[in-house]
């Protein structure tokens, strides 16, 4: 697998410089890197662990790390290449101090670049098109043009300062344009949210349109002036200015060998070519300034369309909820029930369809008149429509009727079952004592039908808590029988034999009698 460092052309391990930003103890690492970076700004390049610990505690990090945690973090940062550890021999007073391992730590150029990049990422760049940068660039180019036209040798310090300021304004212009156009694309693609503050969104986009119009006007004027100044400088003596700026920059170099001076001269020339190509047009490609102007112009109608869509959706929202609310207002404003019914049929399509009858007569008549397919219904001959279809919505069926299913056998079976149930209920009182009281144990045997009825009655009694110390009176499920159960008090067990098996349980006094018709009806 190809490493990321190989893909981007970086030396292996160089990307480890950012590992501390996503590590488990990232807050501790970031504070340590910040302490060493601020110390370097005060020209303190090396710090001891106890000094770093003291500065870390000043930052108010919670929970505050101890000395062991700081030592471990410093070793890890050295392993990633963000710090360098050097032996600390400044406080050695004895042989034991010499052999005791002590280190001072210094931030590396790699670690400094990583920390500055993270700070720049967290701070963020301003999303703005810097018209002031365009004005500064024009003024700086005017100064360089005057020095190029002057026959006397220009001041190398002033040339160097103007070129440095020109580079800074140019970089600020590019960075702000990139950030602003990226933000503008997101603003254009932003989806409409009905719950958002629509007025604020529309006002912000209107401000963006005005801002773009002003910048485009400034960019058009500034680009022409900048291109003309660049051409004048190149014609009057650009090489002399670049040579003086390179010599001034090389004078500050530690190693002023010819190769190093040549590299500085090439860097100054590359910076000017980069600036020139951004504004000056070429036949083979569009300049960055023209591309920026084109994107800004295209963004204005896109923002206007977005504002129009927001207003349309706000004024006439196309959704079912809004449509039903509008329809409800129309129903409330209807002058009569007939108008409301007409609105209901129109809105939901609840009106009769146009049906017509096709038979041999209508087909012959249609062929005889030779009506063209594109003939209007108003001009075409009338069609015969069945009045039954208009009234009932269906035509009478022709042909054989559906076969009637014979249910005589099922009815006979139901009648026999009903007769058996009635007979069982009528004979039950006689079997269970005919209204008199008897013991369950005296029944001894029961047939299947009698046992099923007995279980039904016993279930009703159980549900009525009849098996407690006191007796109870319950009705059968159909209300035709009245059952009284009362305990015998002698702790005897009743045994009843049935074709399905033997039933055993506590013995009870039982009496069953038939209810009158009035009682059952009540």
Rosetta blueprint (number, residue, H / E / L):
1 X L
2 X L
3 X L
4 X H
5 X H
6 X H
7 X H
8 X L
9 X L
10 X L
11 X L
12 X L
13 X L
14 X H
15 X H
16 X H
17 X H
18 X H
19 X H
20 X H
21 X H
22 X L
23 X L
24 X L
25 X L
26 X H
27 X H
28 X H
29 X H
30 X H
31 X H
32 X H
33 X H
34 X H
35 X H
36 X H
37 X H
38 X H
39 X H
40 X H
41 X H
42 X L
43 X L
44 X L
45 X L
46 X L
47 X E
48 X E
49 X H
50 X H
51 X H
52 X H
53 X H
54 X H
55 X H
56 X H
57 X H
58 X H
59 X L
60 X L
61 X L
62 X L
63 X L
64 X L
65 X L
66 X L
67 X H
68 X H
69 X H
70 X H
71 X H
72 X H
73 X H
74 X H
75 X H
76 X H
77 X H
78 X H
79 X H
80 X H
81 X L
82 X L
83 X E
84 X E
85 X E
86 X E
87 X E
88 X L
89 X L
90 X L
91 X L
92 X L
93 X L
94 X L
95 X H
96 X H
97 X H
98 X H
99 X H
100 X L
101 X L
102 X L
103 X E
104 X E
105 X E
106 X E
107 X E
108 X L
109 X H
110 X H
111 X H
112 X H
113 X H
114 X H
115 X H
116 X H
117 X H
118 X H
119 X H
120 X H
121 X H
122 X H
123 X H
124 X L
125 X L
126 X L
127 X L
128 X L
129 X L
130 X L
131 X H
132 X H
133 X H
134 X H
135 X H
136 X H
137 X H
138 X H
139 X H
140 X H
141 X H
142 X H
143 X H
144 X H
145 X H
146 X H
147 X H
148 X H
149 X H
150 X L
151 X L
152 X L
153 X L
154 X L
155 X L
156 X H
157 X H
158 X H
159 X H
160 X H
161 X H
162 X H
163 X H
164 X H
165 X H
166 X H
167 X H
168 X H
169 X H
170 X H
171 X H
172 X H
173 X H
174 X H
175 X H
176 X H
177 X H
178 X H
179 X H
180 X H
181 X H
182 X H
183 X H
184 X H
185 X H
186 X H
187 X H
188 X H
189 X L
190 X L
191 X L
192 X L
193 X L
194 X L
195 X L
196 X L
197 X L
198 X H
199 X H
200 X H
201 X H
202 X H
203 X H
204 X H
205 X H
206 X H
207 X H
208 X H
209 X H
210 X H
211 X H
212 X H
213 X H
214 X H
215 X H
216 X H
217 X H
218 X H
219 X H
220 X H
221 X H
222 X H
223 X H
224 X H
225 X H
226 X H
227 X H
228 X H
229 X H
230 X H
231 X H
232 X H
233 X H
234 X H
235 X H
236 X H
237 X H
238 X H
239 X H
240 X H
241 X H
242 X H
243 X H
244 X H
245 X H
246 X H
247 X H
248 X H
249 X H
250 X H
251 X H
252 X L
253 X L
254 X L
255 X L
256 X L
257 X L
258 X H
259 X H
260 X H
261 X H
262 X H
263 X H
264 X H
265 X H
266 X H
267 X H
268 X H
269 X H
270 X H
271 X H
272 X H
273 X H
274 X H
275 X H
276 X H
277 X H
278 X H
279 X H
280 X L
281 X L
282 X L
283 X L
284 X L
285 X L
286 X L
287 X L
288 X H
289 X H
290 X H
291 X H
292 X H
293 X H
294 X H
295 X H
296 X H
297 X H
298 X H
299 X H
300 X H
301 X H
302 X H
303 X H
304 X H
305 X H
306 X H
307 X H
308 X H
309 X H
310 X H
311 X H
312 X H
313 X H
314 X H
315 X H
316 X L
317 X L
318 X L
319 X L
320 X H
321 X H
322 X H
323 X H
324 X H
325 X H
326 X H
327 X H
328 X H
329 X H
330 X H
331 X H
332 X H
333 X L
334 X L
335 X L
336 X L
337 X H
338 X H
339 X H
340 X H
341 X H
342 X H
343 X H
344 X H
345 X H
346 X H
347 X H
348 X H
349 X L
350 X L
351 X L
352 X L
353 X L
354 X L
355 X L
356 X L
357 X L
358 X L
359 X L
360 X H
361 X H
362 X H
363 X H
364 X H
365 X H
366 X H
367 X H
368 X H
369 X H
370 X L
371 X L
372 X L
373 X L
374 X L
375 X L
376 X L
377 X L
378 X L
379 X L
380 X L
381 X L
382 X L
383 X L
384 X L
385 X L
386 X L
387 X H
388 X H
389 X H
390 X H
391 X H
392 X H
393 X L
394 X L
395 X L
396 X L
397 X L
398 X L
399 X L
400 X L
401 X L
402 X L
403 X L
404 X L
405 X L
406 X L
407 X L
408 X H
409 X H
410 X H
411 X H
412 X H
413 X H
414 X H
415 X H
416 X H
417 X H
418 X H
419 X H
420 X H
421 X H
422 X H
423 X H
424 X H
425 X H
426 X H
427 X H
428 X H
429 X H
430 X H
431 X H
432 X L
433 X L
434 X L
435 X L
436 X L
437 X L
438 X E
439 X E
440 X H
441 X H
442 X H
443 X L
444 X L
445 X E
446 X E
447 X L
448 X H
449 X H
450 X H
451 X H
452 X H
453 X H
454 X H
455 X H
456 X H
457 X H
458 X H
459 X H
460 X H
461 X H
462 X H
463 X H
464 X L
465 X L
466 X L
467 X L
468 X L
469 X L
470 X L
471 X L
472 X E
473 X E
474 X E
475 X E
476 X L
477 X L
478 X L
479 X L
480 X L
481 X E
482 X E
483 X E
484 X E
485 X E
486 X E
487 X E
488 X L
489 X L
490 X L
491 X L
492 X L
493 X E
494 X E
495 X E
496 X E
497 X E
498 X E
499 X L
500 X L
501 X E
502 X E
503 X E
504 X E
505 X E
506 X E
507 X L
508 X E
509 X E
510 X E
511 X E
512 X E
513 X E
514 X E
515 X L
516 X L
517 X H
518 X H
519 X H
520 X H
521 X H
522 X L
